[in-house]
Amino acid sequence: MYNNFFQLVQSPFEISPDPSLFYATPQHQEALAGLYYGIKAAKGFMVLTGEVGTGKTLVVRCLQELLDKNRVTYAYVFNPRLSSQQFLSYVAEDLGLSPHPTTKSDLLIGLSRLLIERHRRGAMTMLVVEEAQHLTPVVLEEIRLLTNLETARGKLLQILLVGQPELQERLDTPALRQLKQRVALWFRLQVFSENESSEYVRCRLKLAGDQRGGIFTAAALERVYHYSQGTPRLINTLCDNAMMSAFALRTDRVTPELVEEAASDLCLNRTNGNGHSAAAEARWAASEQTDEEEVASFAAVLKEREPETHGHPELDSPEKKESQ
């Protein structure tokens, strides 16, 4: 709506993760480079955690753009509230397994054959699970067993769990210690500092086509950090609303008053009993309660599980070693 008025070529503060507007802080660069290396080196199991709105999904989207799409096939699970059977069926469907098996044993056999065949062709397969803090212990155990699909030189399936800090608490439980031990790489994203927040706003505007600079005054940027507490998603929402107000007033500068107005409209200008901005408390906490029936089912799975088969015989075609 305001792009032409501010002489921009695209919206700078869209909520949806857009790799073209990626602001590479050192921590985001480290996560992106590390995950890219982990996948190319077939490390197998990786974790990316961070608070709500810190850019986890954007890092994943940038990672997908870096990888050769002709050689990497993705299964992308964005709703983890599934049973183990539903989870495996979803992954098989997303990877293009055909015909689609109906029984769990056939699903596992089909997935194994599909991954081996792709590996022989020199292709890679990746499983990304968003909101992984909501995964049940039973599904997490299925994911652990999927990491057993490997050759002597690397894993056949690259798995990336993406979630909030509650995911670490879940993996710290004794029942999931085997899964945690298999994590090859773990990256944690933090909120921005005040300086990073200001640079983030300037960077997004420049990438969106801002030639002049200075759309946000220094005082306005201070207000943005105050109410967002350095959370990228909240920065986007605040800046977008403030720029719409500036457009409505036909002023080419965003002032602190406009940021204050946007914060008020978004209910971010309230303070809690500790005197902190409500923005600092804007988190969607995951439920800590676990269904008793689910726990009993998980215990039964572990008890009745037969000894695992670790890996597959070495395949005919050699793997290409990647180095960084």
Salt bridges, closest charged atoms under 4 A:
GLU51 OE1 - ARG283 NE 3.22
GLU93 OE1 - HIS100 ND1 3.51
GLU117 OE2 - ARG121 NH1 3.83
GLU141 OE2 - ARG144 NH2 2.79
GLU142 OE2 - LYS104 NZ 2.32
GLU150 OE1 - LYS155 NZ 2.43
ASP172 OD1 - LYS180 NZ 2.17
GLU199 OE2 - ARG202 NH1 2.99
ASP252 OD2 - ARG212 NH1 3.67
ASP252 OD2 - ARG253 NH1 3.95
GLU260 OE2 - ARG223 NH1 3.06
GLU308 OE2 - ARG144 NH2 2.69
GLU308 OE1 - ARG182 NH2 3.71
GLU308 OE1 - HIS310 NE2 3.98
GLU319 OE2 - HIS119 NE2 2.82
